[in-house]
Amino acid sequence: AGLKVLLLNVSRAVTRDVLITFSPTEGPRMPNTTEKGKAGKIQLPREMFQSLSSRTVRVVVTVLNIQQLHMFKEVNQTGRVLDNTVVGITVGETSISGLRDPVQLTFAHGQLPPGVTRQCVFWDLSKGQAGGWSISGCVTQPGDKGTVCSCNHLTFFTLLLNPALDRSTAQALMAVATAGCGVAMAFSVFTIAFCIFLRCRFRLEETLRINLGLHVNLGGSLLFLNLAFLLNSGLSDGTQPWACKVLGGLTHYCLLCCFTWTALEGFHFYLLFVKVLGTYIHRYLAKLCLVGWGFPALIVVVAGVIGSYGEYRIQTVDHQVIARLCWITSKHLLVHYITNCGYFGLIFLFNMVVFGVVTQKSCCLQATGAVQGDRKAWKVALVAAGLFCLLGATWALMFLTYGTSSAPVLYTFTILSSLQGIFIFIWLVVLYYPKTKEATGSLSHIIRHDKAATVSQ
């Protein structure tokens, strides 16, 4: 299952090209045994046989379903294989390459989904530890009902469907990200200044002072992250290898700090809204700072010891280099998947649970009349929207940008992630400032009422 082979003896004196058809279900066959127009086609040039020394050679055509066989999996592969089908061709017992008259493979398919581009590739054993897809020596000729791959060598071939990220789209995304980072830096500074102003200007209760301290650290992590990205995009070209490793580690550290502080925000809200009674931790904010800034440093040091940082190239589907960044190299993408994707995935799940609990408690208190005033409805809605952003939900879009993502999804992720600092600043101003003179706010009012209700129970 998943592997079908055709053995064919071909004479050296063949007078025409050898034609073979194949399909994912029926495998390779001679043309007269397959329905016309519903299968792929292989055309082997007769000059290839005439140049061989043997009078008769054996041609082996193999059609593999890589989903069933679990083969030909590239570590950093972003595209998908058409119909999970890979076609292997061997002639004789020698390696054949440099053909003047190329081998032509026609991959039959219907209308492809939007947002993908076709690319003829072959499995190159010299790439990485286990091999990878390469386009060297192959030309792609797209068609309405099929794609023709013309290659000057024999090996295992397939048609790869890649994300449709062309040069203009990639450059536009880089411009939007750069502008967004500049704006986010400004509003991160505003957020830090606003929180420090409230802590110094008004005599606030301890709960609000800790809240504002957390927001200062989260705003600082966002500021450093955006600054690191701007430095990375501006200084990565032409830097020394050691400097690029340092800059890549610094950028990774800032990203992990941002993730960690969103987790600490969620942990803090969990203590406030779930464990509302008897929760006292000595030097609480100092311990959170030790975790928020220290734990990412430990991860970065370990990643640096194994040599994970260096030059990372952002390329289009035709392998044109758009930008060079100092980041985790392509050889260590497993570090990226574990420390970034996996780490944030756990944080996101935890924070969404906290978000659900906080929103449910806020709605219950509103329904029982705990939150008074004409603005209570939009106030609760603002609390929910602000928490959603504060807990890092905008970063969740990065999971949708994997693989064959469309340009709108990439633009949405870039814009929302860049403007996260603006959302947090507006939320803090509306939420805290109108109530500062009374040393209270929507969150503190809900927390104090919940504590009182717990004591009465």
N, C-alpha and C positions, 0 to 999 in steps of 0.2 A: 504494500500500500504506500502510495506517495512516490513511487519510482517506476518509470516505464522506459524500456530500452529497445532500440531498433538496431540490429546488426545487419550490415549490408556490405557485400563484396563488390568493389568497383574496379574495373579494368583500367590500366594505364592508357589504353587507346580509346577512351571514351570521347565521343565527338560532340557532346553537348553538356551543358550544365546539369548537375544532378539536383533534382527537386525532391524535397521531403516535406510533408505536412505534419503538424503536431497540434494538439489541443490539451488543455489541462486535464480533461476527463479521459480521452482516448489514447493520449500519448503520441509518439511519433509513428507515422505510417507512410506508405507510398501514396502518391496523389490519387490513384484510382480507388482507394478504399475509404476516402474521407469526403464528406459532403463539401462541395465547392463553396468558398466564401465564408465558412464558419470556423475555420481553423487557421492557425499560423502557418507560415511557410519558411522553409530553409532552402537557399539556393547556393550550392557549392560550385565554384567556377571550374571548368574543365582544365584550365591551365595549371591548377594546383595538382591535379593527378598526373598530368603529362610531365611535370618536373620531378616526380618521384622515381626512384631507382627500381622499385619492385614492379613487376608486371601487374599484380593485383594487390590491392590494399583493402583492409577492413575498415569500414566507416561505422563508428558507434555514435548514435544519437540518443541522449538521455534526457528525459523530461522528469523533473523533480517537483514535488509539492513541498516547499520548505516549511510550511506550517505543520505538516504531519511528521516530517523528518527532523525538524528543529535544527536546520543547517543554514549556513550563509547568513548569520546574524552579525551585523556590524555593531560595535559598541556605541558609537555616536551617530547611528543612522537616523536621519530625520524623515526620509521618504519611505514609501511602502512599495513592495514588489507587486506588479500587476498580476492578479489572480494567484499570488503566491507561487508563481511558476518560474523555474530556472531551467534553461536549456543548455546541455553540455554537448560539445562536438569534438570528437577526436578522429583523426585519420592516420592509420598506421600506428607505429610505436614511437614516432619522433614528434618533437614540438614544432609546430608550423607557425611562423610569424613573418611579418614584412611582405604580405601578399600585395602585388600590384593590382590584381583584380580581386576586390574584397569579397568576403562571404556576406551574404545578405539574409538577415532574419526579419521576417514580417510578423509582428505581434498583433493579432487581431483583437479588436475591442470595440465596444459601442461608444456612446457619448460619455466622456469622462467627466467627473464632478468638477465644478468650478474651483478655481484657486489652486490648481496643480499644473505643473509642467512635466513633460515627458523627457526622459534621458536614458539613452542606451548605455549600459554599463556591463562590465565583466568582473569576475572575482579575481582580485590581484592578491596573491599569497605574500607578496613582499610588503604589504601595508599592515603595520601593527604586528601584534603577536599571532593572531589567528587569520589575518587577511582582511580585506575590505573591498568595497566597490570602487572601480576606477573607470574613467572614460577614455583613457589613452588608446588611440588607434581606432576609435569607433565614432561614427557620424550618425546623428539622429535626423531622420526625415519624417516629420509628423504628417499624418493623413487623417481624414474624417473617420474611416472605419478601421484603421490600423496604423502602426508606426513601423517604418523600415529602419533597421539597424545595419549599417555597413561597417564591417570590422576587418582589419587586415591580419587577423590572427585567429587561432582556434582555442577556445577554453569554455568556461561556463558563462552564459549570457542571460540577461533579463532586461526588462523595461522598468525603470524606477520612476515612480510618481513623486515628485518633490514639491515642497511648498513653493508657491508662486511669488517669491520675493525677488523682484528684479532690482536693478541698480537704482533706478529712480525712487522706488518705494523705500529701499533701505536708506538712501541718503535723506529722504524726507523724514523717516523715523528718527534718524540720528539728529536732524535739526530740531524736530519737535522735542526730543528727549533733552537736548542741550538747553533749549529755551525753558523748558519746564523745570529743569534742575536749578536754573538761575532764579526763577520765581519762587521755587520751593525753598531755596536757601534764604531768601529775603523773609518769607513768612515764618520760617523756623526761628529766625532771629527775633521776629515780632512775638512769637509764642513764648520764647524764653524770657524776653524782656517783660512781657505782660504778666507771666506767672511770678517772676521775681518782684515786680511792682506790687502785686496783690499781697505777697507774703510779707513785704516790708511796710506797706502803707497801712494795712488794716490788721486789727487784732483778731485773727481767725482762729477757729477751734482747731484742735490737733488733727482731726480727720481731714479737713480741707488743706491744711499745711502739707500733710503727707501726699494728698492728691496732687497738689501743685508741684511738689518736689518730683513726683513721678513724671508729670507732664514735661517738666524742665529737662529731665534726662532723655525722655523719648524725643523731644524736639531737638536736643543736642545730637542724638544718634542720626536723626534725619538730616540735620545740617552737615555732619561729617560725611554721611553717605553721598549726598549730592555734591559736596566739595571734592570727594575722592573720585567720583565719576568725571567731573569736569577736568580735574588734573589728569586723570587717566586718558581721556579722549584727546587732551591737548599735548601731553608729554610722552605718550607711548611710542610715537614714531621717532626712530633714531636714538632711543635711549640705550644705555649699556645693559647687557643681560642681567647683571646684579641689581641695577636700579629698577629694571622692569619686574624682577622678582619681588623686590621690596614694595613697589607700588601695587603689584597684584595682591600681595598679602595684606596690605593696608586696605585696599578696596574690599577684599573678602571680610576682613575684620569689621569694617563699618557696616556691611550688610548683615552680618551675624549679630552685631550689637542692636541694629534696628529690629531684627526678628525677636531677639531676646527681650528687649524692652516692651514690645507688644505683648509677649507672654507674661511679663511681670505686671503689666497693666491688667491683664485678665486675671492673674492670681490675686491682685489687690482687690479687684471688684468681687471676686469670689469670697474673700474674707469679709468684705463689707456686707454683702447681701445674703450670704449663706451662713457663715459663721459670725453672726452679728453680736454675739454675747461672749464675753470672756476671752476675746482675742487680743492679747497684748504681747508684743515681741520687743525685747530690749534692743535699742538702736536699730529699729526696723528699717528705716530708709538707708542707713549705711550698709546694712547687710544686702539689701536689694541692689545697691550700687556695686557691691563686690561681685554679685552674680552677673549683673547686667553688663559690666565692663570686663570682668575677669574670665568668665567662662568662654566667651568668644576668643579671647587671647589664647587660651589653652588649645582650642581647636586649630587656630591659625598656626601656632607653633608646631603642632604635630604634622599639619599639612605641609608646612615649610620644610620640616626635616626630611620628608620623603620626596621633596623636590616637585611639588605640585604647581608652583607658580612660574609664569613665564609669558611669552607672547602668545596671544590668542587672536586668530584672524576671523573676522566676520565676512563671509563670502556669499555671493549670489549662487543661484543654481548652476550657472555656467562657470563657477569657480573664479569669478572676478572679486578681488579683495576690496571690500568697502571700507573697512576700518581695521586698525590693529590696536588691540587693548592688552594691557598687562592684567592677566587674570589666570584662572586655572587652565593649564594647557590641555590640548585635546587628548594627550596620552593619559591624563589623570581625570577623565570625566566622571569616573566612579566617585571621586572625592566631591565633585559638584552635586551628584545625585544624592549622596548621603548627607553632606553637611548643609546643603542649601534646600534641595527639594524635599528630602526626607525630614529634615529638621523643621522646616516651615510647615510641612504637612501635619506633623504632630501638634505644633503650636496652633495651627488654624483649627484643627478639630477641638482642642481644648477651649480656645477662645470662643468658638461658635456655641459650645455648650454653655459657657458663662454668659454669652450674649442672650441666649434663650432664657436662662434663669433670671437675669436682670430685667429683661423686657417683661417676662411674665409677672414678676413681683411688682414692677412699676404699674402695669395695667391693673393688677388686683388692688393695689393701694388707691389708684384713681377711682376704681369702681366702688370702693368702700367709703370714698369721700376723704381719704387721707390727704390728697393733694387738692388744695383749695385755690380758687382764683379763676378769673375768666380765661387765663391763658393756659390752663392745665392741659388741654388736649394737645396743642401744638408743642407744649413743653415736653410732654412725654414722648411725642414723636421725634422731637429734636434730640432727646436723650438717647433714644434708640438709634437714630441715624448717626449721631456722634460716636456712640460706642461701636457701631458697626465699622466705622472708619478707624477709630482709635485702636481697635483690636486687630488691625491689619488685614481686613477683609479684601481691600483693593489689591493686595498682593496675590490673592487666590487666582486672579486672572492669568498668572504666569503658567498655571497648569494647562490652560486652554491654548497657550501659544506653542505647545509642543507639536511637532509633526507638521501636518498640512494645514496650518492655520491660515485663515484669510487675512487680508490686509486690514479690514475693519477691526478684527479682534486685536491685532498687533497695535493699531493706533489707540484703541480703547485702553489697553493695558498701559501703554506708554504715557498717555495723558493722565489717567487716574492715578497712577503711581507717582507721577511728577507733581500732581496737585494735591497729594495727601496732606502736605504741610498747610495748605490753604484751608482745607476742610477742618483740620484740627484747630487752627487759629480762630476761625469764625465760630466754631462750636464753643470754644472756651470763653470767648468774649460774650456771647449771648447767654451762656449758661451761668457764668460766675459773676460777671460785673454788676448786673442789676441788683444783686443781693449782697454785695460785699459789705455795705454799711451796716447791715443787720447781721453780718458774720454768718451768713447762711447761703443756701443755694438749693437748686432742685435736688441734687444728689444727696446733700447733707440732710435736707428735710426728709427725704424718703428714708434715709438710713436711721435718723433719730426716731422717726415714727415707728420703723420696724423694730428697733430696739425696745421702745416703750411697749409695743404690742407683745413682744416676746416675754418681757418681764411680767406683764399682766397675766399672760397665760401660765 
